[in-house]
Amino acid sequence: MPRRAAIPGLIKRGDTYWAQFRYKGERIRKSLSKDRQLAEEMLVELRARIQRGDWSLIDNQCSLAPIVDQYLQDVQHKHPPNTAVAYRARLNRILPHVPLRVTRLRHQNIIDYRAKRLAEGISPGSINDEVTALLVMLNWAVNAGMIGTNPIAKVGLMRHQTQGARALDNQEVEALLKGSPERWARLWYCMLTTGLRRSEVCYLRQKHVDWASREILVSADLAKGSRPRRLPIDQTLWGYLCDARVMNPEALIFGVSYTGIPRALGECCNLATIDQEKVSCHSLRKTFCVGLFRAGSDPEVVRELMGHKSVAITLSVYRSVAGVDRQTAIAGLPWGSGGVATPDGIVRFPVGAPRGECTDFNTGDRPRA
């Protein structure tokens, strides 16, 4: 078997390959790897970094384990608790399917992981979240000086079509609250009457309740984007919070896990015979937003209660699910005829009509004013 040609700057000492060359008079000598092919790749990378002016000579020999530990500690110090929980869950899903050492991580590992997850029926959006978690962590490790480069820095995201959550109608809300076990019915009621996000309601404690003014204080450490807000409490929810205060003043108010809420919502929707297409925890928040607008609330007030950065975001939530209200708005004009003409052959379901029931059929004649 012919010997492989020598590569300038690559030497072997014992069973380890070393980089040894000069650059602009400076002598460069660094241990690479016991694997020749890997050492050749590292040599090319080392030369490229030095030509860019990066003389730190930090390599990618680090294991992923210490990077994960230090990264999640940093996330926990800088972000709300739910952020660290979400990042850890995503990393736990992808890390078992990639090499343990950064030097062996390649784009092909990500491609293979995507194919495996797609075969399991996981949506491209969820897969993108998991890959992005690994990508962001490795970028953090580069900035922290733990590794020299991010080997998957140029990995792109999969194309996918986002499917936003839909709001529940009045009948679905009533069925959900009546069909759920009391523990979960109280949680759904809280989210439906405050617009709290899943992360916010999950980590809600007694300290977040202003008992004097009867308001929930969504503090900066709890709110998304660190935007605090105050939420009035209605009489029913006030009773629920008082019950929780008596039972265990120091514990979480609802005592539920962040990852357990979506599963419980799905089970409760089954009990209430609610169509679960596009229904998620965010549906409850969106239902709260739409309900405020339909009750005639000012857009700026809705924005404050939702905790949105701008009114445009708040209005986009409403417009995405309340197109039918355009007809209601025109029909409600005090100087109008009190109705909106429906195109021929169109079956119209009024706002709040029960599922499966049609209360207005147009058979071709124009509706009478």
N, C-alpha and C positions, 0 to 999 in steps of 0.2 A: 504494500500500500504506500503510495508516494506521500512524502511529508508535505504538510501544508506550508505554503510560502510564508516567510517571515513578514510581519507587518511593522513598518517603522514606528518606533515608540512603544512597542509592546514586547516585554521580556517576561521570562518565567523564572521565579525563584522558588525552589521546592515544588509544591503543588499549586501555587498561587501565581496568577498573572499580574504584572505591574505595568503601570504607565511610566515611561521614563523618556523624556525628551526635553528640548530647550525651546523657549519661546521668547524672542527678543532679548536673548542673553540670560533669561531666568531659567533655572533648572527645575523642571517639573517631575516629581516622583511620587506616585501614589498607588496604593494597593487597590486592585480592581475586583477580580473574582477568580474562583477556581475553574469556572467554566469558560472555555476559550471563546465561544461565540458570544457569550454575554460580556466577556471582557472586551472584545472588539467593539461591541456596541457602546459600552461605557467609555472607551477610549475616544471614539468619535464624538460622543456627547461632551466629554471633558475638553477636547480641543475647541469645540464650538463655543462653549461657555467662556473659555479663556480669551478667545478672539473677541467676544462681546464685552470683555472687561470684568467678567465675574471671576475673581480670584479666591473666592471663599472655599472652593474645592469640596463643597458639601456633596456627598454622593446620595444614592437612593438605596443604600443597603439597609436602611431602617425597616423594622417590622411594622406592620399596620397596627398591632395591638397597642403600643404606647401612644401612637398618634391618636387612635380612637379615644383612649382614656383622657389625654390632655385636651383634646378638642372638645369633648362633651363637657368637661369641667369648665372650659372657657365659655361655652354656650350657656351653661347653667348660671354662670356669674353675670352674663350680659343680657339674657333674655328671660321672658316669663317661663315658669316651669313646664308648660305644655309644649313649648318649642323644643326643649331638650328631650322630652318624651317622644315627640314626633320624629326628631332626627335620629334618636337611638333606635327607634322601631324600624326606620328605613334602612339604616346601616346594618342592623341585625339581619335584615332580609337579603342584602346583597353581599355582605362580607364572606359568608360561607362558600360563595361561588367564585371567588377571585383568589389569586395567589396570596400567601401570607406576607410575602416580602414585596416592597414597592418595586424593586428592580425587575421583578418578573411580571409585573402588571402590564398588559398590552391592550390595545384596542379590541383585539379579537376576543378577549375575556368579556368585554362589555357586549359585543355582538352576540356571543354565545348565551350570555345571561338574558338578553332581551328575547332571543328566540325561545328559551326555556319558559320564561314568564308568559309570553304570548300563548304558548302551547297550553299553559295552565288556565288560560282564559282571563288573565289580568289585563286591564285596560292600558293602552299606551301612555295615558296621562299618569297613572300610578307608577309605571315603570320609569318614566322620566323623572318622577320625584325621587325614586330610589337611586338612580344613576347620578342625579344632580347632588344628592346628599354626599355621595362618595367624592364627586368632583370638587365640591366646595370644601370638603374636609382636606383634600390633598392640596388645594390652593392655600388653605390656612397653614398647612404643614410647611409649605415652601416659605411663606412669609415669616413663620416662626423659626426658620432655620433648621428644621428637623430633616428635610430632604432638599436635594438640589433642584429638582424639576418635578412637574406634575406629568406623569407619563400618559395621562388620558386627557390632557388639557384641550385637545382639539376634537374631542368626542362631541358630536352634535346630538340634538334631541330628536326623538321620533315625531313624525307628523301625526297629529291627532286633532279631532274635532271636540272641543269642549262642550259638555252638556250641563248647563246650569241647572240648579235645583229649582223646582217649581213651588209656588205657594199652594197651601191647602185651601179649599173652599170651606164655607161655614159648616156644612154637613160633615165634612171630613174632620174638622177640628172637634166638633161635638162627639163624633164617633171615637176619635182617638182618646179623648179625655174620659169617656165613659167605658171604653173597652180595655183600658190599661190598668194594671195593678196600681193600687193607691200610691205606692212609692214612686213609680214612674209617671203617673198622672200628675203628681205634684211638680215633678221636674219639667214635664212638657208645658204645664200651665205657666211656670216661671218663665220659660223661654218664649212662650207665646205672648206674654204680657209685659215683657221687658226687652225683648230682642237680644238677650245675651247670647254670645257665641258659645259654642261647645266648650272651648277652653276656659272661658270666663265663668260659666256656671259650674264647671267641674271643680274649680279651685276656689269657689266662693266660700268665704268664712264669715264668722260673726263680726269680725273687725271691718268687713266691707259693708255693714249695714249701719246707717245712721238712725238709731232708734228714736232720737228726738224728732227729726224731721220726716221720719218714715220714708227714707230713700236708700237705694242701693248705691254705694260708692264704688264705681269701677275705677280703681286706682291705676296709675301709670304702669305699675309692675304687673298688673293683671290684664290690661287692655291691649289690643292689637295696635301696633304703632305707637305705643306709650301715650295714647290720647285719652286722658281720664274723662269721665262723664258721670252724671248723677241721674238715677232713674227712679221716678216715683213708684210707690208700691200700692197696688190696689188692695181692697179689704180681704179678699180671699187669700192672696199671696202673703199678706201680713200675718194672717193666722197660721199659714204653713211655716213662716220664718219664726214666729213665736214658739211653735211646737218644737222646732229644731233647737231653739235656744234653751228650752227647758230640758230636753233630753241629753244634750251634750254640748255645752257652751264652747268647748275648745276644738271640737272636730269640724270637718267640712260640713257645710249645711246639708248637702244632699248625699254625701258619702258615696259617690259613684266614681268609677275610673274613666279616664279620658277615652280609652279604647273600647270600653264596654258600652258607651252610650249609643253608638250607631247600631250595634247588634240588638240592643234592647228596643230601639226605635223600630227596627225591622220586625221584631217579634210582636210588638204592640200593634203595628200596622196590620199584621196578619190577623190578630185577634179582632181588630176593628174592621176587617175586610176592606182596607184602603189599598187602592192601586199604588204599588210602590215605584212605578216608573218615574224617574227623576225626583224621587223623594229622599231626602237626606236630612241631617241635623240642620243644615242651612235653610231647609224649607221652612222650619219654624221661625227662624229669624226673618225670612223673606215674607212670611205670612203676617208677622208683626208689622213690618214696613208697609205692606199693601193695606192692611187694616187701618193704619193711621191715616193714610191718604184718603181712603174711602170714608173715613169719619170726618174729613174736612180739615185735617191738621195742616198747619203752615209747613212748607218744605224745609225751611231753616230749622224749625223745631224738630221735625223728623230727622234731619241730619244730625242734630245734637244727640237725640236719643239713640240713634244707630251708631254713633261714633265714627261717622264717615269723615274723610278729609275735606270733601267738597260736596256741595249740593248736587253737582252734576252726577256724582256717583249714586247718590240717593235716588235721584230721578230716574237713572238708568235701571235701577232695581225695579222700580214701580212700572216703568214703561214696558219692561220685558215680559211682564205677566198680566198686565191690566189693559190690553188693547181693547177688550170688550167695553171698557168704561168710556170709550170715546162716544159710543152711541148713547150711553146713559147721560153723559155730560150734555149733549145736544138736546136730548129729550127733556132735560131738566130746566131748560131756559124758561124763565117765567113768562116771556112774551111769545113763546113758541106754541105749537099746536099740541105739545105733550107726547109726541111719538116720533120715531125715526123710520123712514121708509126702508123696508128690507128688500134686497134684490129678489126677482122671481126665482122660485125653486130652491131658495135657501131656507134651511131649518135653523131657527135662532133659539139658543138657550139663554134665558135671562140670568143675570148675575145671582148666584146663590141657589140656582135650581138643583134639586137632587140629581145625582148621577143616574143616567138611564131613563130619565123622565123628560119628555118634551112637552112644554106647555104652550108652544106657539108654532103651528105649522103654517107655512105660506104655500097655498095651492095654486098660485098664479095670479090671483087678484091682488091689486095694490091694497095695503092696509088702510083702513078708514082712519081719518084724523080724529 
